[in-house]
Amino acid sequence: MQQELRKKTRAAHLAYLEGALSQVVVAGPLLDDKGEPIGSMLLMEFPDYRAAVAFAADDPYAKAGLFASVAITPWRQVLPPRPES
């Protein structure tokens, strides 16, 4: 049932992420040992925690109830070094 809902919602989820592509560092499904999706992992840049929470809440997968939980954790890139802006 979850896989069917995921398939039905996938195009909207991908379009949502593509709309924020400038903020995406890396994104993709988490897989079980058979290669089947069991969740999602998004590493994104946001100006603050509140913006990250709002983005996660508006994800079509979240609105469809596909996420049993969502963890939003601050992160800092160390390697590879980023060029100075």
C-alpha positions as CSV (number, residue, x, y, z in Angstrom):
1,M,0.0,0.0,0.0
2,Q,2.8,2.5,0.9
3,Q,4.6,1.6,-2.3
4,E,1.5,2.3,-4.4
5,L,0.9,5.7,-2.7
6,R,4.6,6.5,-3.2
7,K,4.3,5.8,-6.9
8,K,1.2,7.9,-7.2
9,T,2.8,10.8,-5.4
10,R,6.3,10.5,-6.9
11,A,5.9,13.0,-9.8
12,A,4.6,15.7,-7.4
13,H,7.4,15.0,-4.9
14,L,10.1,15.3,-7.7
15,A,8.5,18.5,-9.1
16,Y,8.5,20.0,-5.6
17,L,12.2,19.2,-5.2
18,E,13.1,20.4,-8.6
19,G,11.4,23.7,-7.7
20,A,14.0,24.1,-4.9
21,L,16.9,22.6,-6.9
22,S,19.2,25.5,-5.9
23,Q,18.9,24.4,-2.3
24,V,19.4,20.7,-2.9
25,V,22.9,19.4,-2.1
26,V,21.9,15.7,-2.6
27,A,18.6,13.9,-2.5
28,G,17.4,10.4,-3.1
29,P,15.5,7.4,-1.7
30,L,16.8,5.2,1.2
31,L,16.7,1.6,0.1
32,D,16.2,-1.8,1.8
33,D,18.4,-4.8,1.1
34,K,16.3,-5.6,-2.0
35,G,16.7,-2.1,-3.4
36,E,13.1,-1.1,-2.5
37,P,12.5,2.5,-1.3
38,I,12.0,2.7,2.5
39,G,12.3,6.5,2.9
40,S,14.0,9.6,1.6
41,M,17.2,11.5,2.5
42,L,17.5,15.1,1.6
43,L,20.5,17.2,2.3
44,M,19.5,20.8,1.6
45,E,20.5,24.3,2.4
46,F,18.0,26.6,4.2
47,P,18.4,30.0,5.8
48,D,17.2,28.7,9.1
49,Y,15.5,25.8,10.9
50,R,12.0,27.2,10.4
51,A,12.4,27.3,6.6
52,A,13.6,23.6,6.7
53,V,10.6,22.6,8.7
54,A,8.2,24.4,6.4
55,F,9.8,22.9,3.3
56,A,9.5,19.4,4.8
57,A,5.9,19.9,5.8
58,D,4.9,21.0,2.3
59,D,6.6,18.0,0.5
60,P,3.9,16.0,-1.3
61,Y,5.2,12.8,0.3
62,A,4.7,14.3,3.7
63,K,1.2,15.6,2.8
64,A,0.3,12.1,1.6
65,G,1.3,10.7,4.9
66,L,4.2,8.7,3.6
67,F,6.7,9.7,6.2
68,A,6.3,8.0,9.6
69,S,8.9,10.5,10.9
70,V,11.0,13.4,9.8
71,A,14.3,14.4,11.3
72,I,15.7,17.8,10.6
73,T,19.2,18.2,11.8
74,P,21.7,21.1,11.2
75,W,24.8,20.0,9.3
76,R,28.1,21.6,8.3
77,Q,30.2,20.5,5.3
78,V,33.8,19.9,6.1
79,L,35.0,17.8,3.1
80,P,35.5,18.4,0.4
81,P,36.2,22.0,1.1
82,R,33.9,24.5,-0.6
83,P,35.4,27.3,-2.7
84,E,35.3,30.7,-1.0
85,S,32.4,32.8,-2.2
